[in-house]
Amino acid sequence: MPAFTGRVRAFLFVIIAAVSGLCTVPAQAQDNPSGLKLPRFVTTRSHPINVRVGPGTRYEIAWNYTVSGVPVEIIQEFDTWRKIRDMDGAEGWVHQSLLSGNRAGVATPLIANGEVAMHTQKAETASVRARLSPGVRVTISECDGAWCNVAAGQPGEGRPYAGWVRQEELWGVYPDEEFD
């Protein structure tokens, strides 16, 4: 075997180690400052909220939210700014302090011009407590992957209606997502 200099020997060791899997390259870290998973659903915290075309106050305002509690999806993060997507697919940037981890959704019937049935229990055979028109906003307290416990009512009314809605008929929660 020929004699190798120290540098050549070290280089060959690195090559052999890399080929044999002894050297590992660290996985690329996901670029999200919060450390939370992306995408994820949240709600608007206050009003009005300016949604900007870029991550910072120097960017133009694209539109604004005039009410709080609107469900949005965080799809990207940059420093303290969050790129959001709304139910209509519009995207823009808001400061993290203007968003809340509270969960809300929007009734999205599977049948065109239909309604979303709110049941008294999480079963199709359970009594219907209310029928939600398309676009009605609900607060979501828990989901089990198939059903979500929600509350809906008119602003200023006493107690909202509460019950169970099929998860697939809500925008604001992922299919099979579970939380409580």
C-alpha positions as CSV (number, residue, x, y, z in Angstrom):
1,M,0.0,0.0,0.0
2,P,1.4,3.3,-1.0
3,A,2.3,5.8,1.8
4,F,0.0,8.8,2.0
5,T,0.8,12.2,3.5
6,G,-1.2,13.3,6.5
7,R,-3.5,15.6,4.5
8,V,-4.3,13.0,1.9
9,R,-5.0,10.4,4.6
10,A,-7.4,12.9,6.4
11,F,-9.1,13.6,3.1
12,L,-9.5,9.9,2.3
13,F,-10.9,9.3,5.8
14,V,-13.5,12.1,5.3
15,I,-14.5,10.6,1.9
16,I,-14.8,7.1,3.3
17,A,-16.7,8.2,6.3
18,A,-19.2,10.2,4.2
19,V,-19.7,7.3,1.9
20,S,-20.2,4.9,4.7
21,G,-22.7,7.1,6.5
22,L,-20.5,7.9,9.5
23,C,-20.6,11.7,8.7
24,T,-24.1,13.1,8.9
25,V,-25.1,16.5,7.6
26,P,-27.5,18.2,10.0
27,A,-31.0,18.6,8.6
28,Q,-32.0,22.1,7.5
29,A,-33.9,23.8,10.2
30,Q,-37.4,25.0,9.2
31,D,-37.3,28.8,8.8
32,N,-40.0,29.7,11.3
33,P,-38.9,31.9,14.3
34,S,-41.8,30.8,16.5
35,G,-40.8,27.1,16.3
36,L,-44.5,26.2,15.8
37,K,-45.5,24.0,12.9
38,L,-46.5,25.6,9.6
39,P,-49.1,25.9,8.3
40,R,-51.4,26.4,11.2
41,F,-54.7,28.2,11.9
42,V,-55.1,31.2,14.3
43,T,-57.5,34.1,14.6
44,T,-57.2,37.9,14.4
45,R,-56.7,39.4,17.8
46,S,-57.9,42.9,17.5
47,H,-59.4,45.4,15.0
48,P,-58.6,47.0,12.7
49,I,-55.7,45.0,11.5
50,N,-53.7,46.1,8.5
51,V,-52.6,43.3,6.2
52,R,-49.5,44.3,4.3
53,V,-47.9,43.1,1.0
54,G,-44.6,42.4,2.8
55,P,-43.2,41.7,6.3
56,G,-42.9,45.2,7.8
57,T,-44.5,48.5,8.3
58,R,-42.7,50.0,5.3
59,Y,-44.8,47.8,3.0
60,E,-48.1,48.9,1.6
61,I,-51.4,47.9,3.2
62,A,-53.2,45.4,1.0
63,W,-56.4,45.3,3.0
64,N,-57.6,45.3,6.6
65,Y,-59.8,43.4,9.0
66,T,-62.4,45.4,10.7
67,V,-63.5,42.7,13.2
68,S,-61.5,40.4,15.5
69,G,-61.8,36.6,15.7
70,V,-61.5,36.0,12.0
71,P,-59.9,32.6,11.2
72,V,-56.7,32.8,9.1
73,E,-53.9,30.3,8.2
74,I,-50.3,31.2,9.0
75,I,-48.3,29.9,6.0
76,Q,-44.9,31.5,6.5
77,E,-42.9,33.4,9.2
78,F,-40.3,36.1,9.0
79,D,-39.0,37.5,12.3
80,T,-42.1,38.9,14.1
81,W,-44.2,38.9,10.9
82,R,-46.6,36.2,9.8
83,K,-47.8,35.6,6.3
84,I,-51.4,34.6,6.4
85,R,-54.0,33.2,4.0
86,D,-57.7,33.8,4.4
87,M,-60.7,31.7,3.4
88,D,-60.8,33.2,0.0
89,G,-57.1,32.4,-0.6
90,A,-55.8,36.0,-0.3
91,E,-52.4,36.3,1.3
92,G,-50.6,39.1,3.2
93,W,-48.4,39.8,6.2
94,V,-49.4,40.8,9.7
95,H,-47.5,41.4,12.9
96,Q,-47.6,38.4,15.3
97,S,-49.0,40.5,18.1
98,L,-52.2,40.9,16.1
99,L,-52.9,37.2,16.0
100,S,-54.3,34.8,18.6
101,G,-54.0,31.1,19.1
102,N,-57.8,30.9,19.6
103,R,-59.5,28.7,17.1
104,A,-62.4,29.7,14.9
105,G,-63.9,28.4,11.7
106,V,-66.3,29.2,9.0
107,A,-69.3,27.0,8.0
108,T,-68.6,25.5,4.6
109,P,-71.4,23.1,3.5
110,L,-70.4,20.2,1.3
111,I,-73.5,20.8,-0.8
112,A,-73.7,24.0,-2.8
113,N,-76.4,26.3,-1.3
114,G,-76.7,23.9,1.6
115,E,-76.4,24.4,5.3
116,V,-74.1,22.9,8.0
117,A,-76.0,20.9,10.6
118,M,-74.9,21.5,14.2
119,H,-75.8,18.3,16.2
120,T,-76.3,17.9,19.9
121,Q,-73.8,15.0,19.9
122,K,-71.0,13.9,17.5
123,A,-73.1,11.6,15.4
124,E,-75.1,12.1,12.2
125,T,-78.1,10.5,14.0
126,A,-78.0,13.0,16.9
127,S,-80.7,15.7,17.0
128,V,-79.9,18.9,15.0
129,R,-79.6,21.9,17.3
130,A,-79.1,24.5,14.6
131,R,-78.5,24.9,10.9
132,L,-75.6,27.1,9.9
133,S,-75.7,29.1,6.7
134,P,-72.6,29.2,4.5
135,G,-70.0,31.7,5.9
136,V,-71.2,31.7,9.5
137,R,-68.3,32.1,11.8
138,V,-68.0,29.7,14.8
139,T,-65.6,29.4,17.7
140,I,-64.0,25.9,17.9
141,S,-63.3,24.4,21.3
142,E,-62.2,21.0,20.3
143,C,-61.9,18.6,17.3
144,D,-61.4,14.8,17.3
145,G,-60.5,14.3,13.7
146,A,-64.1,13.9,12.5
147,W,-66.2,16.2,14.6
148,C,-65.7,19.7,16.1
149,N,-67.4,21.2,19.2
150,V,-68.4,24.7,18.1
151,A,-70.4,27.7,19.3
152,A,-72.2,30.1,17.0
153,G,-74.5,33.0,17.6
154,Q,-75.3,36.6,16.7
155,P,-73.2,39.3,18.2
156,G,-75.0,40.8,21.3
157,E,-77.2,37.7,21.8
158,G,-77.2,36.0,25.2
159,R,-75.9,32.5,24.8
160,P,-74.6,31.1,21.5
161,Y,-75.8,27.8,20.1
162,A,-73.3,25.1,20.9
163,G,-72.9,21.6,19.4
164,W,-71.0,19.3,17.1
165,V,-70.3,19.9,13.4
166,R,-68.6,17.5,11.0
167,Q,-65.0,18.7,10.7
168,E,-65.0,18.5,6.9
169,E,-67.6,21.3,6.9
170,L,-65.4,23.9,8.5
171,W,-62.8,26.1,7.1
172,G,-60.3,26.8,9.9
173,V,-59.3,23.2,10.9
174,Y,-57.3,20.6,8.9
175,P,-58.7,17.2,7.9
176,D,-58.1,14.7,10.7
177,E,-56.7,17.4,13.0
178,E,-57.2,16.8,16.7
179,F,-57.1,19.3,19.6
180,D,-58.9,20.3,22.8
